[in-house]
Amino acid sequence: MYLIGLIRWPHNNKPRPGRPYVYSSTVILKCFIVRIWLRLDSNRALHEYLAMDLWYNKKVMKGRGLSRIPSRRTFDRRLVTLSRDIKHRINTMGELFVHDKIIDPFVLSADSTLMKAKGFVWHKSSMEEGVVPRSGIDTDARWGFSHTKGWIFGYKLHMISSTIGSIIVPLAADFTTANISDNQMYSILTASLPVTTIKRILFMSADPGYDDHQLYDLSNSMEFRLVCPVQRYKNTSPDRIKLIEFYESNVGQAIYSLRSTSIEPLIGHIKSAFRIDPVPVRGYDKVCAIVMLSVLLYQILVYYNCKTDSDNPMAIKYILGT
């Protein structure tokens, strides 16, 4: 909690309608981090935990800078509005890892993962008819396809991470329903990286879902090369032949192979550590906030471990739920 208060978070200067918030975004963020950290399953449980008159609970309250506990309804409202703020904080933490030379952004990786929605599935036939056949269906979720998992009804986490070295962390992340393709999110993710990081990138590795001519052009305009499996066509253009040749070269294969030891296990580690697949809540805004909070908390815990000279900074499971 003390570390979170020390980090220079971005400020949102845009005016918002209605009354000003009683509790700042950082204070509310600390509250929800307690929920994720202690594996509390609801805002009601978070409120009840903070209300307990125990020495550790009082210590947590003090660490959040609160003299009184926000109401459960306040937690419900602020969780829904927190998503965009969390994305900016994830970008800030990514920049901090680069600035403090904890990671080297020479080679980065982009990837996504599907997450099952909570409750029953909503079949496409019923969805097209606008009929919800039973309660317990997350009507915000959508169907998405994975070559390894098949069709999944739920959501998708998109991420860019570091690749080289012993510390692998997210540098940017976003969240969508499962039907949004990877190539649609690439420009949003890369645009969220700070300029100081982009200038140091030489290669971005990605899976076949990013094999898109516009994405190659976008990467070139940002002065780094997108490396991913390139599909051959009957009349493959000369420019595409060059992409294929580089991917199949020793350098291209070495860059692409780094994915299996970086972003792919990282995503699995985050999903396992924070138990977010299947997602624990319903509704896009709530699911987005919980998943993105998990990514942010992972960054904060790894950064904390780095600053306290932990032997294994990426070992965070022992901290959670305690």
Secondary structure, 3 states (H helix, E strand, C coil): CHHHHHCCCCCCCCCCCCCCCCCCHHHHHHHHHHHHHCCCCCHHHHHHHHHCCCHHHHHHHHHCCCCCCCCHHHHHHHHHHCHHHHHHHHHHHHHHHHHCCCCCCCEEEEEEEEEECCCECCCHHHHHHCCCCCCCECCCCEEEEECCCEEEEEEEEEEEEECCCCCCCEEEEEEEECCCCHHHHHHHHHHCCCHHHHCCCCEEECCHHHCCHHHHHHHHHCCCEEECCCCCCCCCCHHHHHHHHHHHCHHHHHHHHHHHHCHHHHHHHHHHHHCCCCCCCCCHHHHHHHHHHHHHHHHHHHHHHHHCCCCCCCCCCCCCCC
